[in-house]
């Protein structure tokens, strides 16, 4: 495929994607396929000779789409919003076209610097404390990770390294193994499973802090656990020095884009820094130096004015330090070395929607969630199981877990809408998440009518079975 054909096929693909998203509500939200459906539809090995774009294109509908769960359908109410928007898709196209691997400033200066600025923009939008921002000379800053799971693992490993070094400086007689056996991380008993998984990978103990009746952790509950563990000689080490959330879930930025901020970026870079020669470059000092090193360079400029070339080089390095590109090596902030130009998506979306546009999007979803909550509360057969705060409604039929499992099964087998469950304490609960960018009040009413009708049929069947017994 040359540039001319790429222009032609690219336009065709844009039209196909636009049509797909515009008409997605006409597609069945959950596919009618069984595990292993795809293998019989494609050859056992790659083609020896090239195939045409037409051949590939026609197989999208024939092979791929029959097995797609349509996350952006207005009838998809499962898991969480998978954000998407046309500006983000265009930015992702540009990201793929540029094709840089931005592990360091030299690898792609714009990739590094735009990410630094975009995370400051986003941090200010959500009113993060100043400590979390990079600014021009701050110690904090943000990075785009692939997922919240990655961010959790990175923060836990960095906290582990920091604690081990601190304890060894205080008690040199302790080995790393001695300290590792005493480290304890803490999370709410409602925390995502990725937190426990991070502790498993990190080889440390994690303890659940009990939540209250609103499924929140109170400071007093955390303090009680901490005091008990400290008295037992354990070392608490995992607390709120970082913050993470996913713009790829609610800010119209398509996957992957998980925003993570830290108060002190050296806690991360100090834990993961490795510098093989082949990854070094002549702006090395400007990227790794701290403020003290910058001052030393400034003094060197003053002392060596007579050496013109050296003076210019040192001035250049001083400028880079003064603008705090101290975090230019994002490879020290993450598990993989390579990274995509993901900040382009944020840049496009934040500029083309603006803060007010994103606020309207979120407020619309919250309003729709309360609309669904109101419909549930009007039906005395159902109950709301947790306060509706954002775009999620946790509800269930009043009755046994088995009854609610049966209801969920009938909902998802009908394939008109898609839901997933959760457990709240001992209760099996259905989750209704407002997900699609295009979801409207009519879709909410349709979903509730469908759920209500299936509940009526299910309860009738269960009552008949009960009487027969």
C-alpha positions in Angstrom: 0.0 0.0 0.0 1.5 3.3 -1.1 0.6 6.8 0.0 -2.0 7.2 -2.7 -3.9 4.1 -1.8 -3.5 4.9 1.9 -5.3 8.2 1.2 -8.2 6.3 -0.5 -8.4 3.5 2.0 -8.1 5.8 4.9 -11.1 7.8 3.8 -13.0 4.5 3.4 -12.1 3.4 6.9 -13.1 6.7 8.4 -16.5 6.4 6.6 -16.9 2.9 7.9 -16.1 3.9 11.5 -18.4 6.9 11.4 -21.2 4.7 10.0 -20.5 2.1 12.7 -20.8 4.6 15.5 -23.8 6.4 14.1 -25.7 3.2 13.6 -24.4 1.2 16.5 -27.7 1.2 18.3 -29.0 -1.1 15.5 -26.5 -3.8 16.3 -27.2 -6.4 18.9 -25.1 -5.3 21.9 -23.8 -8.7 22.8 -22.8 -11.2 20.1 -24.4 -14.6 19.3 -21.2 -16.6 19.2 -19.6 -19.4 21.2 -16.0 -19.6 22.4 -13.8 -20.7 19.5 -16.1 -19.2 16.8 -13.4 -17.4 14.9 -10.8 -20.1 14.3 -12.8 -22.0 11.7 -13.5 -18.8 9.8 -9.8 -18.0 9.0 -6.9 -20.0 7.6 -4.5 -21.9 9.8 -1.6 -19.7 8.8 -0.8 -16.4 7.3 -1.1 -16.0 3.5 2.1 -16.5 1.6 1.2 -13.8 -0.9 -0.3 -10.4 -0.3 -4.0 -10.0 -0.2 -6.0 -6.9 -1.3 -7.5 -4.3 1.0 -10.9 -5.2 -0.4 -10.4 -8.8 0.8 -9.4 -7.7 4.3 -12.1 -5.1 4.4 -15.0 -7.4 3.6 -13.9 -9.8 6.3 -14.5 -7.1 9.0 -18.3 -7.6 8.9 -18.0 -11.3 8.0 -15.5 -12.4 10.7 -14.8 -9.6 13.3 -18.1 -7.8 13.9 -20.1 -11.0 14.7 -17.8 -11.5 17.7 -17.7 -7.9 18.9 -19.4 -6.7 22.2 -20.4 -3.2 21.3 -19.1 -1.2 24.3 -20.2 2.1 22.7 -23.8 1.0 22.1 -26.4 3.0 24.1 -27.7 -0.4 25.3 -24.3 -1.3 26.9 -24.7 -0.8 30.7 -21.9 -3.2 31.8 -18.5 -2.7 33.5 -17.8 1.0 33.0 -17.8 3.7 30.3 -15.2 3.0 27.6 -14.7 6.6 26.5 -14.5 7.5 22.9 -14.9 10.5 20.8 -14.1 11.6 17.3 -11.4 14.0 18.4 -9.7 11.2 20.3 -9.9 8.9 17.4 -8.3 11.5 15.1 -5.5 12.0 17.6 -5.0 8.2 17.9 -4.6 8.2 14.1 -2.0 10.9 14.3 -0.3 9.0 17.1 0.0 5.9 14.9 1.1 8.0 11.9 4.0 9.7 13.9 4.8 6.3 15.4 7.4 7.5 17.9 8.4 5.5 21.0 8.7 8.2 23.6 10.7 6.6 26.3 13.0 9.7 26.7 13.0 13.4 25.8 15.5 12.8 23.0 13.4 9.9 21.6 10.6 12.4 20.9 10.7 15.8 22.7 7.1 16.7 21.8 5.8 13.4 23.2 7.5 14.0 26.5 6.8 17.7 26.9 3.1 17.5 25.9 2.4 14.8 28.4 4.0 16.8 31.1 1.8 19.8 30.3 -1.4 17.8 29.7 -1.2 16.1 33.1 -0.8 19.5 34.6 -3.9 20.7 32.7 -5.9 17.7 33.8 -4.6 18.0 37.4 -5.8 21.6 37.6 -9.1 20.7 36.1 -9.8 18.2 38.9 -8.3 20.6 41.5 -5.5 18.3 42.6 -3.2 19.9 45.3 -0.3 21.8 43.9 2.1 19.2 45.2 0.9 16.8 42.5 1.7 19.1 39.6 5.0 19.5 37.7 4.7 23.1 36.9 8.0 24.7 36.0 9.9 23.7 39.1 7.7 21.4 41.2 8.7 18.0 42.6 5.5 16.2 41.6 4.0 15.6 38.2 1.9 13.2 36.2 2.3 10.4 33.7 0.0 8.5 31.4 -0.1 4.8 32.3 -1.9 2.1 30.3 -4.3 1.2 33.1 -5.1 1.9 36.7 -3.8 -1.6 37.4 -0.4 -0.5 36.1 -0.5 2.7 38.1 -1.4 0.7 41.3 1.5 -1.7 40.8 4.0 1.0 40.0 3.1 3.0 43.1 3.2 -0.1 45.3 6.7 -1.1 44.0 8.0 2.5 44.4 6.6 2.7 48.0 8.2 -0.7 48.8 11.6 0.4 47.5 11.4 3.7 49.4 10.4 2.0 52.6 13.1 -0.6 52.4 15.8 2.1 51.9 14.4 4.1 54.7 14.4 1.3 57.2 17.8 0.1 56.1 19.2 3.6 56.7 17.7 3.5 60.2 18.6 -0.1 61.0 21.5 -1.3 58.8 21.5 -4.7 60.5 18.2 -5.6 58.8 18.4 -7.3 55.5 16.0 -6.6 52.6 14.3 -9.9 53.3 13.8 -9.0 56.9 12.1 -5.8 56.0 10.0 -7.3 53.2 8.5 -9.8 55.6 7.2 -6.9 57.8 5.9 -4.6 55.1 2.1 -4.2 55.0 -0.1 -2.4 52.4 -3.6 -1.4 53.1 -6.8 -1.1 51.0 -10.5 -0.8 51.5 -12.4 -4.1 51.6 -14.2 -2.6 48.5 -11.0 -2.0 46.6 -10.6 -3.3 43.0 -9.0 -6.7 42.7 -6.0 -5.1 40.9 -4.8 -3.7 44.3 -4.6 -7.2 45.8 -2.9 -8.4 42.6 -0.3 -5.6 42.8 0.6 -6.8 46.4 0.8 -10.4 45.1 3.2 -9.3 42.3 5.1 -7.1 44.8 5.5 -9.9 47.3 4.1 -8.0 50.2 1.2 -8.5 52.6 -2.0 -6.5 52.0 -4.7 -6.0 54.6 -8.3 -5.0 54.0 -9.6 -2.0 56.0 -13.3 -2.5 56.8 -15.7 -0.1 55.1 -18.8 1.4 56.8 -22.5 1.1 55.8 -21.9 3.4 52.8 -19.0 1.2 51.7 -16.5 4.0 52.5 -13.4 3.7 54.8 -13.3 6.0 57.8 -10.0 7.4 59.1 -10.7 5.9 62.5 -10.9 2.4 60.9 -7.6 2.8 59.1 -5.9 4.3 62.2 -7.0 1.3 64.3 -5.4 -1.2 61.9 -2.2 0.9 61.6 -1.8 1.2 65.3 -2.3 -2.6 65.8 0.2 -3.4 63.1 2.8 -1.0 64.3 2.5 -2.4 67.8 3.2 -5.8 66.4 6.4 -4.7 64.7 5.0 -4.5 61.2 5.8 -1.6 58.8 2.9 0.1 57.1 4.2 1.5 53.7 1.4 2.0 51.1 -0.5 5.4 51.5 -1.8 8.4 49.6 1.3 9.9 47.9 -0.1 9.3 44.5 -3.4 9.7 42.7 -4.9 7.9 39.6 -8.0 7.9 37.5 -8.9 6.9 34.0 -9.7 9.5 31.4 -10.4 6.6 29.1 -13.5 5.8 31.2 -15.3 9.1 31.4 -13.4 11.9 29.7 -14.1 10.9 26.1 -10.4 9.8 25.6 -10.3 6.3 24.1 -8.3 3.5 25.7 -5.6 3.5 26.9 -5.1 6.6 28.9 -4.8 6.3 32.7 -3.6 9.4 34.4 -1.3 9.1 37.5 0.2 11.8 39.6 2.8 11.7 42.4 3.8 14.2 44.9 7.5 13.4 44.5 8.5 12.0 41.2 12.0 11.0 42.5 10.2 8.3 44.5 9.3 6.7 41.2 12.5 7.4 39.2 14.6 6.3 42.2 12.9 2.9 42.3 13.0 2.1 38.5 16.0 3.9 37.1 18.3 2.0 34.9 20.6 3.7 32.4 22.2 1.5 29.8 24.6 3.3 27.5 22.4 2.9 24.4 19.6 4.9 26.0 21.7 7.8 27.0 21.9 11.1 25.1 23.6 14.5 25.2 20.7 16.1 27.1 21.2 13.4 29.8 22.1 15.9 32.6 19.2 18.2 31.9 16.8 15.3 32.2 18.2 13.7 35.4 19.6 16.6 37.3 17.9 18.1 40.3 17.7 21.7 41.2 21.1 21.7 42.9 22.7 20.4 39.8 21.1 23.1 37.7 22.6 25.7 40.1 26.1 24.1 39.6 25.7 24.3 35.9 24.7 28.0 36.3 27.9 28.6 38.3 29.9 26.8 35.6 28.5 29.1 33.0 29.7 32.1 35.0 33.2 30.7 35.5 33.8 29.7 31.9 32.6 32.6 29.9 35.8 32.7 27.9 35.0 29.3 26.4 32.2 30.3 24.0 31.1 26.8 22.9 31.1 25.5 26.4 29.3 28.5 27.7 26.5 28.0 25.1 26.2 24.4 25.9 25.9 25.0 29.6 23.4 27.7 29.1 21.3 25.4 27.0 21.4 22.8 29.8 20.5 25.5 32.4 17.4 26.5 30.3 16.2 22.9 30.2 16.7 22.6 34.0 14.9 25.9 34.7 11.9 24.6 32.8 11.9 21.5 35.0 12.2 18.8 32.3 13.6 16.8 35.1 11.1 14.0 34.4 11.9 13.8 30.7 12.6 10.0 31.0 9.1 8.6 31.4 10.6 5.1 31.0 11.5 5.5 34.7 7.8 6.0 35.6 6.5 2.8 34.2 7.0 -0.9 33.7 7.6 -1.0 29.9 10.4 0.9 28.2 8.4 2.0 25.2 5.4 4.3 25.2 3.0 5.8 22.7 2.2 9.4 22.1 -1.0 9.1 24.2 -1.0 12.8 25.3 -2.2 13.7 21.8 -5.6 12.3 22.7 -5.8 14.4 25.8 -4.7 17.5 23.9 -7.3 17.0 21.2 -10.2 16.3 23.5 -9.4 18.9 26.1 -9.2 21.6 23.4 -12.2 20.5 21.3 -14.6 19.9 24.2 -13.2 22.3 26.8 -13.8 22.0 30.5 -17.5 22.9 30.1 -18.1 20.3 27.4 -16.7 17.5 29.5 -18.7 18.8 32.5 -21.8 18.6 30.5 -21.0 15.0 29.4 -20.4 13.8 32.9 -23.5 15.6 34.3 -25.7 14.1 31.6 -24.5 10.6 32.7 -25.1 11.3 36.3 -28.6 12.7 35.5 -29.4 9.5 33.6 -28.3 7.3 36.4 -30.7 9.1 38.8 -33.4 8.7 36.2 -32.9 4.9 36.3 -32.7 5.0 40.1 -36.1 6.7 40.2 -37.6 4.1 37.9 -36.3 1.3 40.2 -37.6 3.0 43.3 -41.1 3.2 41.8 -41.2 -0.6 41.6 -41.6 -2.1 45.1 -40.2 -5.4 43.9 -36.7 -3.9 43.6 -34.2 -2.2 46.0 -31.3 0.2 45.5 -28.2 -1.3 47.2 -25.9 1.7 47.4 -26.1 5.5 47.1 -26.1 6.7 43.5 -23.3 9.2 43.4 -21.9 9.1 39.9 -23.1 7.1 36.8 -23.6 3.7 38.5 -26.8 2.2 40.0 -26.5 -0.9 42.1 -29.9 -2.6 42.3 -31.6 -6.0 42.7 -34.9 -7.8 43.2 -35.9 -8.1 46.8 -35.2 -11.8 47.4 -32.5 -14.4 47.2 -29.2 -14.2 45.4 -30.3 -17.1 43.2 -33.4 -15.1 42.1 -31.1 -12.2 41.1 -28.7 -14.5 39.3 -31.6 -15.8 37.3 -32.7 -12.3 36.5 -29.3 -11.3 35.2 -29.1 -14.5 33.2 -32.4 -13.8 31.5 -31.3 -10.1 30.8 -28.0 -11.1 29.1 -29.4 -14.0 27.2 -32.0 -11.7 25.7 -29.1 -9.6 24.4 -31.2 -6.4 24.2 -29.0 -4.8 26.9 -25.9 -5.9 28.7 -25.3 -5.8 32.5 -22.7 -7.3 34.9 -23.1 -8.1 38.6 -21.1 -7.5 41.8 -21.2 -8.5 45.4 -22.0 -6.0 48.1 -21.4 -7.8 51.4 -23.4 -11.0 51.0 -25.8 -9.7 48.3 -25.6 -10.5 44.6 -26.3 -7.2 43.0 -26.9 -6.0 39.4 -24.9 -3.1 38.2 -26.4 -0.5 35.8 -23.6 1.7 34.5 -24.3 4.7 32.2 -21.6 4.0 29.6 -22.1 5.2 26.0 -21.4 8.7 24.9 -24.6 8.6 22.8 -27.0 7.2 25.5 -30.2 9.2 26.0 -33.2 9.1 28.3 -35.1 6.9 25.8 -32.5 4.2 26.1 -32.8 4.3 29.9 -36.6 3.9 29.7 -36.3 1.0 27.3 -33.7 -0.7 29.5 -36.0 -0.4 32.6 -39.1 -1.6 30.7 -37.1 -4.6 29.5 -35.7 -5.4 32.9 -39.2 -5.0 34.5 -40.8 -7.3 32.0 -38.2 -10.0 32.4 -38.6 -9.7 36.2 -42.3 -10.2 35.9 -41.9 -13.3 33.8 -39.2 -14.6 36.2 -41.2 -14.1 39.3 -44.2 -15.8 37.7 -42.1 -18.8 36.9 -40.6 -18.9 40.4 -44.0 -18.7 42.1 -45.3 -21.5 39.9 -42.4 -23.7 40.8 -42.8 -22.8 44.5 -46.5 -23.9 44.5 -45.7 -27.1 42.6 -43.2 -28.0 45.3 
